[in-house]
Amino acid sequence: MTTLDSVLDPAAPAFRENREALLARLAELDSALDQARDGGGEKSRARQHKRGKLLARERIELLLDPDAPFLELSPVAAYGTDFPVGASVVTGIGPVEGVECMIIASDPTVRGGAVNPWSLAKTRRAGEIALTNRLPMINLVESAGADLPTQAEIFIPGGRVFRDLTRLSAERIPTVSVVFGNATAGGAYIPGMSDHVIMIRDRSQVYLAGPPLVKMATGEDADDESLGGAAMHATTSGLADYLAEDERDGIRLARQCVRRLNWRKAGPPPRTAAPRPPRYDPEELLGIASADLKVPFDPREIIARVLDDSEFDEFKPAYGTALVTGWGELHGYPVGVLANARGVLFNAEAQKAAQFIQLANAANTPLIFLQNTTGYMVGTEYEQRGIIKHGALMINAVSNSTVPHLTVNLGASYGAGNYGMCGRAYDPRFLFTWPNAKSAVMGPTQLAGVLSIVARQAAAAKGREYDEESDAAMRTMVEQQIESQSGALFLSGRLYDDGVIDPRDTRTVLGLCLSAIHTGQVRGADGFGVFRM
């Protein structure tokens, strides 16, 4: 293989400027992550401990194998909304008894773990990842049920969570539930539809309707234990498969369940058992991406700090040079890489990408998309050369490719370039964003300028004088709006990615994802749609 040579100069002013800009964005990310970890606040966490209960992340830590990594997903969900950052649930992937599992843990310190629209979206995304990658799912349940003020937004789509659980089971992907407290109303169906159910004596309460509602509906006086207590479900209803004495015992039983699954990965193991790390310092990733998104950077400098031993066999290096494509390995797994080099995608780049994607599918090789694109080139020359059909060619290939896709937005992800480079709408197995990245229909200045031109033409058509002062105010307002709505934290808060990551963690995050992906089969497409040539 070819070893990449780095020409990066950490002493250069541009490097230092880029690094400072990224560190500022990382500080914002750290603040948002602190809010998520804070849950319902110090008093709520202290109250949970006073009751002899563990916090959501403490439960996860005990469940995971000792010193094992945990890839938390959508950690800043609900950022910038009226709901707490983190959306009252923690989701992520980690090994339990050596088996990579999807873990979903209610955070009871936030409104009793009640489900709001963003926690529902976050939970559904976790279920989607578990199904697509064949990851056993473990639910750590303690929830007050639906957040009633927002029931209109969650009641009907919320039923999909239960449907997804049964579909996992039908696909022989095991599901385990540990009930730590309340699992009321719809929440009762989480254990009800799981393959393995653990309840905790004198703690778990699982019922469709609590004592007050039963009294209102039927006139019956019922107490919590006889209506839905753990001992009742273990001895009478049969809903509980195991009765734990306390929370730690419940987690022990969950690990026992996973140990007895006889679970095996269906995908191929890493080609290299002990892969060599990149030859260049990952700390330097902070200074590569341009602080000004209009300024391109060489993605080979990123690739050299992510792939094993910085080895990369470039495909068509002299053709379609605004897109870098090639082969390498990451933590021992073979991968194909597509990375934007000059932002704009031209005709040749689209054709090159389509061929490369076909080759990856023929070789059953996962693809990594490193986004930094302003979209496909526009203008008379490029329209006449067929930019639409060539862009469609690339998007067709991305849409119908069946090898796993991993996407990282390193800078810009605008227009149809977002689609061609496997944005969220194209179902990458995982999608992560660097803190400096942005994504929108187009850049703020361009969008405001388009609106200005349209308004100016409309005024001219009506014979009216154009108000330049109002135009300037409009452009400023639009630019500020797009700037705020295209930022990494804003988009991650709305689950348009699976998390904003520190650039220095890119190799580790992608490696954890590749390992999870290979729990299932890795197989390329047998055919594609009609390519318009």
Secondary structure by P-SEA (a helix, b strand, c coil): cbbbbbccccccaaaaaaaaaaaaaaaaaaaaaaaaaacccaaaaaaaaaaccccaaaaaaaaccccccccccccccccccccccccccccbbbbccccccbbbbbccccccccccaaaaaaaaaaaaaaaaabbbbbbbccccccccccccccccccaaaaaaaaaaaaacbbbbbbbccccccccccccccccbbbbbccccccccccaaaaaaacccccccccccccccccccccccccccccaaaaaaaaaaaaaaccccccccccccccccccccccccccccccccccccccaaaaaaacccccccccccccccccccccccccccccbbbbbbccccccaaaaaaaaaaaaaaaaabbbbbbbcccccccccaaaaaacaaaaaaaaaaaaaacccbbbbbbccccccccccccccccccccbbbbccccccccccaaaaaaaaaaaaaaaaaaacccccaaaaaaaaaaaaaaaaaaacaaaaaaaccccccccccaaaaaaaaaaaaaaccbbbbbcccccccc
